[in-house]
């Protein structure tokens, strides 16, 4: 099993994206949440195609934290039937460490230590 996963979810406003993202990182359920948007989403919902403006959250976390993260999203997400009807996506991140090393090399002027943040997510302290 991969040590890290990326979870993708969407919300309907920038404010909800920031609130959900801050809640996830603030409770150390993920090392990083990236907010992208607005984006246009086309999806099948209640027997028709919907078109909506949304904000996408890309959540990087340890596999061990995934059940807690999913519960947090379910509890704090603004879509009423989100987990029952709308999909969220989990992607394994098997190459996270090499990617972090590459970012450190390309951006030496930044104190970019994503690997350390991921370690803090793995620990309970």
KOLRO-223234 format. One record per residue (C-alpha): x, y, z. Coordinates in steps of 0.25 Angstrom, whole numbers, plus 5000, padded with zeros to 4 digits. Layout:
N
XYZ
...
***
This chain:
125
500050005000
500550144997
500850235009
500250355003
498950384995
498350504989
496850524991
496050614981
494750684985
494050804980
493150914987
492251024982
493051144987
494351204990
493951225004
493551085006
494851035000
495651115009
494851075021
494950925018
496350935014
496751005027
495950915035
496650795029
498050845030
497750915044
497350775050
498650715043
497850615035
498650655023
499950725020
499550815009
498250855002
498250924989
497051004985
496851024970
495751104964
494851144960
494651024950
493450984942
492950844945
491950764936
491350644943
490150554943
489250584955
487750544957
487650494943
488150614936
489450684932
489850794941
490750914939
491350984951
492551074956
493251004967
494651004974
495450884974
496250834987
497450744985
497750684998
499050615001
499050525013
499650395019
498850275015
498750245030
497950375032
496950345020
495750295029
495850415038
496050515026
494850455019
493950465032
494450605033
494050645019
492750575020
492350645033
492850785028
492550785013
491450875008
490750774999
489650705006
489750574998
491250584995
491750444999
490450374996
490350424981
491550504977
492950444975
494250484982
495450424977
496750364984
498050354976
499250284982
500550364982
501650264981
502650374976
502350474986
503750474992
504550494979
503550604975
503850674988
505350664986
505150714972
504450834978
505450864988
506550864977
505750954968
505351054979
506551064988
506051204992
504851144999
504751065012
503950965005
503950835013
502650765009
503350635013
503450685027
501950725027
501550585023
502350525034
501650615044
500350565038
500750425040
501150455055
500050475066
500850585073
***
